[in-house]
Amino acid sequence: MRTIIALASAALLIGCAHDGATMTTGGAAPPKLAGTSWTIASINGAAPTAERKAKVRFSEDRISGNAGCNSFGAGYAISGDVMTATQVISTKMACVGAGMDQENAFFKILGQPMTMTWQDDGSMTLSDDAGTATLAPEK
């Protein structure tokens, strides 16, 4: 009987521990994403060069921001250490030069399931076959 109670308690704790917007790696829980804002610190290893500050914001099930030129929005879901953006939309302003290149690179990354990696400084790296974007938490 004690074994059944222990197993049921463990299953209940495991089921309640994941809220879909928090990922755990290496035993350390990163911050919950909902309600957080981030600055794009780098895309494929290069610092952003656009005139507009590149930012990303998370709500419970939406990601939004500006990747250098246009505003964007999408749904997102997390499974383990993988984030998938869904139905990505953006405004269609034409920007010249670095801002448009930076945005295109970010949208390519956003367009595929991304592995989330948390750094010791609190930054989050999103990576997939299209590249890597590092997001720094806004303070």
C-alpha positions in Angstrom: 0.0 0.0 0.0 2.8 2.4 0.9 4.4 1.7 -2.5 1.2 2.6 -4.3 0.9 5.9 -2.3 4.6 6.8 -3.0 4.2 6.1 -6.7 1.0 8.1 -6.9 2.6 11.0 -5.0 5.6 11.0 -7.3 3.5 11.0 -10.4 1.4 13.9 -9.1 4.6 15.9 -8.3 6.1 15.2 -11.7 2.8 16.1 -13.5 2.6 19.5 -11.6 6.3 20.4 -12.0 6.1 21.4 -15.7 4.1 24.4 -16.7 5.1 24.4 -20.4 7.0 27.6 -20.2 10.0 26.6 -18.0 12.8 24.4 -19.0 15.3 22.7 -16.6 18.8 21.8 -17.6 21.6 20.4 -15.5 19.5 20.5 -12.3 19.2 24.3 -12.4 15.8 25.8 -13.3 15.9 28.8 -15.7 13.5 31.6 -15.3 9.9 31.1 -16.4 9.7 32.7 -19.9 6.2 34.1 -19.6 6.4 37.8 -18.7 10.1 38.2 -19.5 11.9 40.5 -22.0 15.2 39.8 -23.7 17.6 41.6 -26.0 19.0 39.8 -28.9 22.7 39.7 -28.0 24.0 37.9 -31.0 22.8 36.1 -34.2 25.2 33.4 -35.5 27.9 34.9 -33.3 27.6 38.4 -34.5 26.3 41.3 -32.4 23.2 43.0 -33.8 24.0 45.9 -36.1 20.5 47.2 -36.9 19.5 50.7 -35.9 16.5 49.4 -34.0 17.2 47.5 -30.8 16.4 43.8 -31.3 14.1 42.6 -28.5 12.0 39.5 -27.7 9.2 39.3 -25.2 7.4 36.2 -24.0 3.8 35.8 -22.7 2.2 32.6 -21.6 2.0 31.2 -25.2 3.2 34.0 -27.4 6.6 35.4 -28.4 6.8 38.9 -29.9 9.4 41.6 -30.6 11.6 43.2 -33.2 14.5 41.5 -34.8 16.0 44.6 -36.3 13.5 45.9 -38.8 9.9 44.6 -38.5 7.8 43.7 -35.5 6.9 40.0 -35.2 4.7 37.7 -33.3 4.2 33.9 -33.0 2.9 31.2 -30.8 5.4 29.0 -29.0 5.5 25.7 -27.2 8.3 24.1 -25.2 8.9 20.3 -24.9 11.9 19.4 -22.9 14.7 21.6 -24.1 13.1 22.4 -27.5 11.1 25.5 -28.3 8.9 25.6 -31.4 7.5 28.8 -32.7 4.2 28.6 -34.6 2.5 30.8 -37.1 5.2 33.5 -37.2 3.9 36.8 -38.6 5.6 40.1 -39.1 5.1 43.6 -40.5 6.5 44.1 -44.0 8.6 47.3 -43.8 11.5 47.4 -46.2 14.7 48.1 -44.4 18.1 48.6 -46.0 21.3 46.8 -45.1 22.2 45.2 -41.8 18.8 45.4 -40.1 17.1 43.3 -42.8 20.0 40.8 -43.0 19.9 40.4 -39.2 16.2 40.0 -39.2 16.2 37.4 -42.0 18.8 35.3 -40.1 16.8 35.5 -36.9 13.5 34.5 -38.7 15.3 31.5 -40.2 16.3 30.3 -36.7 12.8 31.0 -35.4 11.3 29.0 -38.3 12.6 25.6 -37.0 12.4 23.8 -33.7 15.2 25.4 -31.5 17.2 23.8 -28.8 17.3 26.0 -25.7 20.5 26.3 -23.7 20.9 28.4 -20.6 24.2 30.1 -19.9 25.7 30.9 -16.5 25.1 34.6 -17.0 21.4 34.0 -17.4 21.4 34.3 -21.2 19.5 31.8 -23.4 20.8 30.4 -26.6 18.3 29.2 -29.3 20.0 27.0 -31.9 18.9 24.8 -34.9 20.2 23.9 -38.3 19.6 27.6 -39.5 21.9 29.1 -36.8 22.1 30.4 -33.3 20.6 33.3 -31.5 21.7 34.4 -28.0 19.2 36.3 -25.9 20.2 38.3 -22.9 17.6 39.0 -20.2 16.6 42.7 -19.9 17.3 44.2 -16.6 
